[in-house]
Amino acid sequence: MKMTLYRTINVKSPEKIITLQKPFESGNVPQKGDLIKDSMFVDPDEIEVISVDKNEAEQTVAIHLRPIEMNYATDEHNQNMVNAYKVNGWTSDVY
């Protein structure tokens, strides 16, 4: 089944929301509260699933992971973080 991981970076100052996504295929659909491992997350760090939205008609699943909350980040810091995700197969809506 086609699945997509979604994770947001919420920067408080200056206010900015960055959405990251990573498509993949799997026969196992995670549930809310499950922990996800990904090459982006430093082992043994696992990220919690906060919601799962199934689209039976299109046979797709959107998996929303716990967001990153940051009080302050420069644009350069944001770009560096997004670039680290991109190296691990993620895409971004901003950079």
ABEGO torsion letter per residue (X at the ends): XBBBBBBBBBBAOBBBBBBBBBBBBBABBBBBGBBBBBAABBOABBBBBABBBBBAAAGBBBBBBBBBBBABBBAAAAAAAAAAAAAAGBBBAAX
